[in-house]
Each structure stands twice: as C-alpha cells, then as structure tokens.
Amino acid sequence: MRGLKPEWISDPKVWRTEILAGLVVGLALIPEAISFSIIAGVDPAIGLFASFTMAVTISVVGGRRAMISAATGAVALVIAPLNREYGFGYLVAAVILAGVFQIALGALGVAKLMRFVPRSVMVGFVNALAILVFMAQVPEMHDVPWAVYPLIAGGLLLLVFFPRVSRVVPAPLVSIVVLTVITLAAGIAVPTVGDKGELPSSLPVPGLPDVPFTLDTLTTVAPYALAMALVGLMESLMTAKLVDDITDTRSNKTRESIGQGIANIVTGFFGGMGGCAMIGQTMINVRVSGARTRLSTFLAGSFLLVLCVVFGPVVSDIPMAALVAVMVMVCFATFDWHSIAPSTLKRMPAGEIAVMVVTVAVVVATSNLAVGVVVGSITALVIFAKRVAHLVDVTSVTDPDGGQVVYSVTGELFFASSNDLVTRFDYATDPDEVVIDLSATHIWDASSVAALDAIETKYRQRGKRVEIVGLNPPSADLHKTLSGELTAGH
C-alpha cells in the first residue's frame, strides 16, 4: 500500500484484467440469477437485482477480494417454501433477518470454525462443486436443437486454445462474443438468455418488506432466516478459503461473515432474494480471468445491471451454449484431478479417501454444499477420534524388590482413548505402591479425569496406594479441579 491507495490503482494491466473479468462474470450471472429466481418462485428481476446489490455491496464490505457474491441456488432452496406459503413480503423479511443473523454470527467468531474443516473435506467440497456445476449444465444440453452441440464444442475449443494466442482479452468473453455473432449472422435458432426470462428495464427501488411487523411474523421467518444465514456463511467461508488457496493470500473471514450480512440486509431492502458467495462465478473471476481485486466484484454487479437495463435486447440474444461452454470449462478447472489420480490414492490413508468420498456423495445427493461440508467434517472427526483412541499405550516396570510398580502412559487422553485406560492395569497382582507417570500424555477432558479416579478407586478397594506424577500444568489444573467430583457419593 502507498498511503491509502492500493498499488494496482496505477497499473493499466490490472485495470484491464479486472474490467474484462467483471464483464465476463456479469454476463455469466444473468442466466444463473434467472434460474435461481425460478427455484425461489419469484420474478427473474428479483434474482437479477439481488445479484447486483450483493456483488456491489460485498465488494466494499467483504473480507475476500475478487470473490463474487450474488443470488444462489442454495439460498433459493432454503427460502422457496417460505415464499410459496406466505408470499414475497415474508421472503424479503427473511433475507433482512438472515443478514442480521450473519452479522451476529460473524461478530461471535463463527468464521474461526473453518479451522476445523480438514483438507479432505475441502477437496471433496471442491470436487462436489465441480460436479454440481456440470450437472446444472446438463439440462441445457438435453432436448435441444442439434446446433447447440457444435456451438458448445466450438466454445470449448476457443476457451482452450485462445489463451495460447493472447491473454489480453479473457477467453470466456471471446467465446461468448464469437458464438453470439455466429448464431445471429447465420440465423441459427438455439436457446438464448432471453428464453430464461424477461430482463428488467428499470432500476431497483428501496423499501420495507410488505409484512405485518408483529411477533408472529418474526417467529414465522426466523427459522428460514437462520437456515439461510448458516447456509450462506458456510458457502461463503468455504469459497473464501478456496480463493485463499488459489491466490496464496489470506483474507479476513470475520469481516467476510459480517459483510455477507450487510449485503443481505441491503439486498432485502431493495426487494432482492438474498444470496451468498457464488463458487462457479468466483472461479470464472479468479481462476479463469485472473482477477484479484475488489474492482472486478464491483464491476460484475454493475455490468450485470447495465447489461440488463441498457443492453437487455442484445444480452437476450446470447446463446446459452456459449455460457454452458464457459461453465463446463470452469468445472474442469475447478475439479482436483490430482486427488483421484491412482498414485495419490495409493499413498492416501483410507480414512482421508473415505471423508472425501462422503463429502462428495452427500453434496451431490442433497445439492447442498453446506450439508456436505458438515457431514464430511463430522466423518473426519469420528475417524480421527477412532484413530487417536488407539494411540494410547501403557507400559509397566516393577521394582526389583517388588514393592512398587510404575506405569507409564503415552498418548492423548480424551473421551475416546480414556475409556479403555481402566482395563490396562493389573489391580489384583500389583504391589501396594502404584505410580502412574503421565509425563508423556495430556488430559483433555472430564472423561479422562473420571477414568483416573476409577483406577485409583479400584486400587484403594484392594488397600493399595496410587500416586499420579508427571502432569503438565494444564492437565494438573484440570485433574485438581475435577478429581473426586465426577462420581456420585463424593
């Protein structure tokens, strides 16, 4: 930074990259936003306006540069039942309340939970994302005129080979323009963006949701708002982490969480359907187009609105085949092919592979990235706990005179590993003096303290004395606080 201005401000190459990336993403957002509007059961303009306000707002208040936030399918699935049962006003109220929840969760540090997401879950998340994005393109290739297929193939060829000719203009933009010109010039009748729904012709107007401001309204929308907040934060934080890895930079996840909330509140007051980070469009922006700053995010939303309001007739003529080709290329670029290479699978522990497969399977089955991440993380924790539980070892050395035995315990003591600890001692034949050396272990929870109490009780019932030595300070404090307090009768 030089003063208060980023260094890239004076770099024309960065400006060109960011502007063109924003234009490509703006074009790609249009059919997606319209499709998600249909899922939510609202007018296409609602999804388009939401994508505009989300992208522009998050470009200012978000914590991850170059990430794209807009109307998303995950959010649409959550709030669609509310819209069907109670109407659009309740949907807007839920979007605003979800934003409030996200700000509160961000302030409480929910972003720190991302550290508990293992790498195998992250790989599964990325691969599942690529599969879902591809599956979303399949309907655009089913029961369509034959000309769609050569157009998609031509678009893919442009996306693959044009970067070898020049990187001045993003290949996705070239592909979209070329295929649009070909279809218009040759009069080829294929599905277009305009077939997805009518584009808006005016700017969004702010206002309050049309609902009664009562406790009943709050109790009605709160469950949907909380679900939307959690799903939106999960997808946004996972996307931010993915972009961190791609760009080798760090981002402020707490700021991103709060920023998502602010963006949803703004979107709600403008009558939008809300949203969160869009992984597919983010990959277009970051990985395919090379964008790295907030400018591309801001321009993606701005171009989206301008394209719809000012150039609606032109944008409506863009063949869906062009956008399908771009998204298919995004799928191939996003999928972690190294993770399924035979050489990788041979070296990878079976548990890690299982976690990745479970994550992918759950995401694909539910079409919900957040559910897949949660199930994958829980699976990883269970496998880890089972693995660590077997790493505790107990060895004993008896004095030559037979008056004392010393047990040395190694490994981490917690609920899973301490359950079997009680069975590792020879209570009947040990001498009267028993020393348990815990210098090579750590006590993590009450279960471990209870296990040690049980061991002492078994020896005491036989008239033998137990001395526990070697506790590190945290373990000693926990043992001192809880010992003797965990069993009825003390």
Disulfide bonds with the S-S distance in Angstrom:
none
